[in-house]
Each structure stands twice: as structure tokens, then as C-alpha cells.
Amino acid sequence: MNILKSNLLLLLLLLLSPISCSILHSSADLADSYDFIIVGAGPGGSALSNRLSENPSFSVLLIEAGGANNDSLTINVPLLCTKLTPNTQWDWNYTTTPQNHLNNRVLPFPRGIGLGGTSAVNCLVYTRGSKQNIDKWAELTNDSSWGWDSMLPYFKKSEKFNFPVDKHNITNQFNPLFHGFDGYIGVSVPGASRSIDSRIINTTQLLPSQFPFTVDMNTGDQLGVGWVQALIDKGVRSSSVAYLSPSVLARPNLDVLLQTQVSRVLPSSSGNTFTTVEFSNHNNSLQTLTASKELILSAGSIGTPSILLHSGIGNATTLSSLGIPPLLNLPSVGQNLTDHIGVSTTYLVNSTHTYDTVLRNTSLSTHLLHQWLTTKTGINVDTSENHLAFLRLPSNSPVLSSFGDPAAGNETAHFEFLFQNGLSQLTPSGNYLNIPIGNVSPKSSGSVTINSTNPFSSPLINPNLLSSPVDIHILRHAILTSREFINSPAWSRYILQDLTNASSVSELDEFIRANAVSFFHPVSTASMSPYGVTEWGVVDPDLRVKGAKGLRIVDASVAPSLPAAHTSAAVYAIAEHAADIIKSAYHTK
Ligand SMILES: Cc1cc2nc3c(=O)[nH]c(=O)nc-3n(C[C@H](O)[C@H](O)[C@H](O)COP(=O)(O)OP(=O)(O)OC[C@H]3O[C@@H](n4cnc5c(N)ncnc54)[C@H](O)[C@@H]3O)c2cc1C
């Protein structure tokens, strides 16, 4: 063999060996035992697997129902995020039960499947909510370690703030004091300008008391209009797979088993110790594996309660009536599902500089995708909006006096605007401004339940949107407020027509009931509650399942309340905190 050939062989071996060594496709390749078995590779499970396997004396297995996904262009290109759900290979493709307060519509309820979980299919907005939102967690758990001051270091620890790819000056677009630069998850401000940027900023200058500009909405003080921060690393989506980088996967004490759906957690012979996981690899027959220390569910706000209920952990009466032997009576499992609701308002505009033009021009779209592939620049480096607004009802609003304030406090938003320069779906003609509007402090809550003893059947998801009357008042007020934003002189001669076509209270309510959807931020289905409290809650503040041994939960389901924010930032921070809690339980760092 000549030198060239042997060098090539060496290179090939190097490329093939260390990177994929701990990704397992078959359960036949599992080690005999692991200290920790973690279920679900979304933000909760990926971050936790990484942090626990930092300790070389721990062995960790991460189990994920889906595949690797990471070579998909649609996942990696930020602007293509809206193509990832619903009804795709990357989605569990759930739907809700008919929503009573939304004209009985059945809504898509996407959840990501595969490495990255829902963070691989989400729309990348990075928001933490208000200080009051996170302090509410400390209040509800009676544990100050879940409050803002303790959690801010965990938000920062997970974050790798990076400068936008167009290298523009970002002074006044974020506050570096509140960001982490050495974590795993890429966060950046927009790397390409859009033609509506200046109109949005001008509106904050023309109407500063109603629409104040904020430099950074992730400081705990969230109110105002500002530049979006998005989960992007140098122009590429940053999902929780960032915590499973090749160098992390090269750790000899971490294995990741793909295409493996967990059906149940099983008790050991000694009562309430649940360290055994039951699963099917590639839809083959069920197998079990026992963790020598702990089993940790990170299957998300839908997957985690579903596994618990099928395991006999939930409301004992309901489980018995279904024919599932109850092992642990925890009536809150699957309850308190709280989610944001939103509706888009769309305007026809007097400009061709919108995304609609790109979508209708195949050669331009191809050129822009090629630009992203070759230089990671151009409009594809960003998510769907360059600006967000987090705003409140006026303090003298009759809605607040009639219903009370559903927000976590007087510095927490009731509603959010996302300013999109065009529609993300192809339309035959016209150019548009699209403003999805979310109620981010909803009072309504629903549930995840099961109606089958088959653990692989879909759960019943009922977010029960708008079940609390205050929620539609907030959305209606938010639509009217968005019109005041657009009526500012900054938009003169730009807006041609408001396509919402609803003015009176009844027209607006009917528009909302006919068009509103989930914003896909379910939390609290396995909520934390204080130690010693058994009337509500599923886990203690150390994330151990109440009444069980060896079983914890680390994902969005444990959040005791829903922040006025897109939720993944909170889940990364929860997982970082959880890793420290678990390490200290074993006297290690
Ligand atoms: C369309 C959409 C847009 C969104 N946009 C944003 C956004 O812009 N910004 C933001 O911050 N958040 C957004 N979110 C929400 C955010 O992505 C989630 O809050 C976050 O991913 C939750 O993390 P998690 O770890 O709790 O669960 P998930 O990310 O859902 O991860 C759970 C993992 O567990 C796996 N799993 C489930 N059941 C099993 C089982 N039985 N066996 C094995 N594995 C299992 C799943 O396949 C998945 O990989 C969006 C969500 C959706 C659906």
C-alpha cells in the first residue's frame, strides 16, 4: 500500500470511528448496565445527558424514539422552520381533542421526534419570560432555587451567544450582561435585515409610551418592542443536538439509543422504586433495562405524562377504570396542561420586498438557498421575524378589574406580537405583513390523558384553549393594539388592506374562535410542587416523582407555571439546574 492510500485509509477510520461511537441503533449494542437512563432527546434530555456524562464515573444512556435528523436541510436552515410541522416525518403528528371554545376545531399539536426533540422543529425564538414568571416558580414550589436570581446563571450556562453573520453593530440590540457565551445553545440576533425593520423601530420612536423600545427582552424585564433573539449558531439552527456534539458523543460513558420508544417505567420488586424502563427498539418486541442509580423521564409535556399513566402512575381511580393497575396515586399527572394561544392578523402591503416574492420566484429561492449553503448568509440565516413585542393590557383595563390579572405580575406581558415580513406559505399573488399575536399569560388549562391500555397509542391532548373567559378578552385587546401599531405614521402608504375583516367585539371573537391555534408551548403536566404537598403536583423541587424512588422528570412538564415566553430557553435552564441537583445528590460536580 503506498503512503497516499494508507493516509486515506487512516483519514477514513478517523472520520468514521470517534464521532458515531456512542450512537446506537440497535438495543443489541447496549452495555449491560447504566447508572442513569434518560428518556427523550429534546432540550431536557440532551442537556441532562451531556451534563451527567461530564462526570466520567457516571455511565449514561439516552433513549430517543426517533432518528438522528441532523443532516436535514429543512431542519438546519432557520427560515424553513415553518415547513417542519405538522404532518411530517419529524413530528409525532398529534392533534388535539375538539376544542369547545374554538368552534370544536381539532388542531394540529406538533411535537418533534428525533435527536433534538421539539427543539429540532420549533421556530427558534429565544425568550426567557419575565423575572416575575420565574420568581413565580420559586413561590409555587416554595424553593428559592427555582427563582430568577438562581435560574439566571442556568439560562446563561446553556447559552452560546454568537454575533450575527452579517457582522452588523449590535450595540443596542442585546445586553451582554445577561447572556452566556460559553454554553452549548447558539443564540443570536438577526443576521440579515428586512425591509420592515426600520418601520418597526420608527414606531417605537413615534409611540414610545405605548410601544417602548427594549434593548433586550431576556433580562427579566421583558416588556417592549425589540430585536428577536433566536436559537441560531452562525446562521444554522441550534437545537438541543448542540449538547450532543461529536466531542460529547465521543465520551466513553455516554450512549444514545435511537429509534426506541419507551412504553412504561416498571417498579422493582422493592415497592416504589422505578428504575426499570420498558421499550421497543425499531418496533420489535418489548425489552427492559434497569438503571443502577436513576431513571429520568425527559419525554416532554405530552410524552412524559403519557408514559407515567401507562405505567400506573396517575389518578388511581381513572387508571383502574381503564384497566391499568394503579401503582402510585398522583392525580396531577397529565393535568394543568397550560399553553399559549395565538392568531395571525395579515395585511396586504404596498411593497414587493417581502418573503412572498421570494417564495414565488424559484430561481431566487434556489439562489438564496445556495447562498446559505455556501456562505451561511442571506435571509435564510434567520427565523420568521426580526422583531417581537411583549406588551400588557393598560393598568386601568376593565378586563383586569373584571377578571383579575392572569399574568405573573405587573411587569409580565399579557400578549406578544411577531412581525413577519410576508407569509411563509406560497400564495398566488400579493405581498403581506403577517403578525401572529399570542396570549402569553393564559388562564385556561387542560390535560393529557389516555383512553387505551396500549402505550403506543396517541394520548388525548386537550389544551382547553380559551376555556377561561379572560383569555379571549386579552386576544381581542391584542388585535386592536396591533392595529394601533400599524396605524402609526411609520407605516403610512405601506398598508393597503387589513385582511382580518373584523371590527366589532362579536366579529373579533368569531375571528379568534375560527382561526386561533395553539402556540405549541405546553407545560406543567407533571408539575413541581413543594416538598410534602401531595394534593397537587407530580415532582418535588428536586424533580423526584412524589412517592417514588429512583425516578425523576426533567423537561417542560415540570414547570409549575407557563412563562410569558417561547418555552425552550426555560427547559434548557431547568435541565442545567437538574444536572446540578442530581450531581450533588451523588456528592459530585
Ligand atoms: C411548532 C413549534 C414551534 C415552537 N417554537 C418555539 C420557539 O420558537 N421557541 C421556543 O423556545 N420554543 C418553541 N417551541 C417549544 C419548544 O420547542 C419546547 O418547549 C421544547 O422543545 C420542550 O423541550 P422538552 O425537552 O420538554 O420536550 P421535547 O423537545 O418535546 O423532547 C421530548 C423528546 O422525547 C422523545 N420522546 C417522547 N416520548 C418518548 C417515548 N415514549 N420514548 C422515547 N422517546 C420519547 C421525543 O421524540 C422528543 O425527542 C415550539 C414548539 C413547536 C411544536
The ligand as an SDF file (V2000), in Angstrom:
LIG
                    3D

 53 58  0  0  0  0  0  0  0  0999 V2000
  -44.0710   24.1090   16.0070 C   0  0  0  0  0  0  0  0  0  0  0  0
  -43.3960   24.5300   17.2980 C   0  0  0  0  0  0  0  0  0  0  0  0
  -42.7720   25.7570   17.3760 C   0  0  0  0  0  0  0  0  0  0  0  0
  -42.1480   26.1310   18.5600 C   0  0  0  0  0  0  0  0  0  0  0  0
  -41.4640   27.3070   18.5760 N   0  0  0  0  0  0  0  0  0  0  0  0
  -40.6930   27.5950   19.6370 C   0  0  0  0  0  0  0  0  0  0  0  0
  -39.8240   28.7170   19.5920 C   0  0  0  0  0  0  0  0  0  0  0  0
  -39.7870   29.4650   18.6040 O   0  0  0  0  0  0  0  0  0  0  0  0
  -39.0310   28.9450   20.6670 N   0  0  0  0  0  0  0  0  0  0  0  0
  -39.0610   28.1330   21.7810 C   0  0  0  0  0  0  0  0  0  0  0  0
  -38.3320   28.3960   22.7360 O   0  0  0  0  0  0  0  0  0  0  0  0
  -39.8860   27.0780   21.8460 N   0  0  0  0  0  0  0  0  0  0  0  0
  -40.6740   26.7690   20.7970 C   0  0  0  0  0  0  0  0  0  0  0  0
  -41.4520   25.6430   20.8320 N   0  0  0  0  0  0  0  0  0  0  0  0
  -41.4960   24.8290   22.0850 C   0  0  0  0  0  0  0  0  0  0  0  0
  -40.1810   24.1160   22.4490 C   0  0  0  0  0  0  0  0  0  0  0  0
  -39.5720   23.5200   21.3260 O   0  0  0  0  0  0  0  0  0  0  0  0
  -40.4450   23.1030   23.5600 C   0  0  0  0  0  0  0  0  0  0  0  0
  -40.8970   23.8200   24.7040 O   0  0  0  0  0  0  0  0  0  0  0  0
  -39.2120   22.3010   23.9740 C   0  0  0  0  0  0  0  0  0  0  0  0
  -38.6410   21.6220   22.8830 O   0  0  0  0  0  0  0  0  0  0  0  0
  -39.6210   21.2840   25.0530 C   0  0  0  0  0  0  0  0  0  0  0  0
  -38.4910   20.5150   25.4190 O   0  0  0  0  0  0  0  0  0  0  0  0
  -38.6730   19.1170   26.1460 P   0  0  0  0  0  0  0  0  0  0  0  0
  -37.3190   18.5750   26.3460 O   0  0  0  0  0  0  0  0  0  0  0  0
  -39.5700   19.2890   27.2960 O   0  0  0  0  0  0  0  0  0  0  0  0
  -39.5080   18.2100   25.1080 O   0  0  0  0  0  0  0  0  0  0  0  0
  -39.2810   17.8520   23.5930 P   0  0  0  0  0  0  0  0  0  0  0  0
  -38.4360   18.8610   22.9230 O   0  0  0  0  0  0  0  0  0  0  0  0
  -40.6320   17.6150   23.0220 O   0  0  0  0  0  0  0  0  0  0  0  0
  -38.4460   16.5000   23.6270 O   0  0  0  0  0  0  0  0  0  0  0  0
  -39.0040   15.2790   24.0470 C   0  0  0  0  0  0  0  0  0  0  0  0
  -38.2710   14.1420   23.3580 C   0  0  0  0  0  0  0  0  0  0  0  0
  -38.7160   12.9230   23.9080 O   0  0  0  0  0  0  0  0  0  0  0  0
  -38.9460   11.9840   22.8750 C   0  0  0  0  0  0  0  0  0  0  0  0
  -39.9630   11.0470   23.3510 N   0  0  0  0  0  0  0  0  0  0  0  0
  -41.2590   11.3100   23.6440 C   0  0  0  0  0  0  0  0  0  0  0  0
  -41.8790   10.1960   24.0390 N   0  0  0  0  0  0  0  0  0  0  0  0
  -40.9590    9.2070   24.0060 C   0  0  0  0  0  0  0  0  0  0  0  0
  -41.0030    7.8180   24.3020 C   0  0  0  0  0  0  0  0  0  0  0  0
  -42.1220    7.2260   24.7220 N   0  0  0  0  0  0  0  0  0  0  0  0
  -39.8720    7.0890   24.1310 N   0  0  0  0  0  0  0  0  0  0  0  0
  -38.7120    7.6720   23.7110 C   0  0  0  0  0  0  0  0  0  0  0  0
  -38.6270    8.9840   23.4090 N   0  0  0  0  0  0  0  0  0  0  0  0
  -39.7320    9.7370   23.5630 C   0  0  0  0  0  0  0  0  0  0  0  0
  -39.4230   12.8330   21.7240 C   0  0  0  0  0  0  0  0  0  0  0  0
  -39.2810   12.1590   20.4840 O   0  0  0  0  0  0  0  0  0  0  0  0
  -38.5350   14.0470   21.8620 C   0  0  0  0  0  0  0  0  0  0  0  0
  -37.3140   13.8720   21.1900 O   0  0  0  0  0  0  0  0  0  0  0  0
  -42.1520   25.2630   19.6910 C   0  0  0  0  0  0  0  0  0  0  0  0
  -42.8010   24.0340   19.6010 C   0  0  0  0  0  0  0  0  0  0  0  0
  -43.4180   23.6610   18.4210 C   0  0  0  0  0  0  0  0  0  0  0  0
  -44.1020   22.3230   18.3410 C   0  0  0  0  0  0  0  0  0  0  0  0
  1  2  1  0
  2  3  1  0
  2 52  2  0
  3  4  2  0
  4  5  1  0
  4 50  1  0
  5  6  2  0
  6  7  1  0
  6 13  1  0
  7  8  2  0
  7  9  1  0
  9 10  1  0
 10 11  2  0
 10 12  1  0
 12 13  2  0
 13 14  1  0
 14 15  1  0
 14 50  1  0
 15 16  1  0
 16 17  1  0
 16 18  1  0
 18 19  1  0
 18 20  1  0
 20 21  1  0
 20 22  1  0
 22 23  1  0
 23 24  1  0
 24 25  2  0
 24 26  1  0
 24 27  1  0
 27 28  1  0
 28 29  2  0
 28 30  1  0
 28 31  1  0
 31 32  1  0
 32 33  1  0
 33 34  1  0
 33 48  1  0
 34 35  1  0
 35 36  1  0
 35 46  1  0
 36 37  1  0
 36 45  1  0
 37 38  2  0
 38 39  1  0
 39 40  1  0
 39 45  2  0
 40 41  1  0
 40 42  2  0
 42 43  1  0
 43 44  2  0
 44 45  1  0
 46 47  1  0
 46 48  1  0
 48 49  1  0
 50 51  2  0
 51 52  1  0
 52 53  1  0
M  END
$$$$
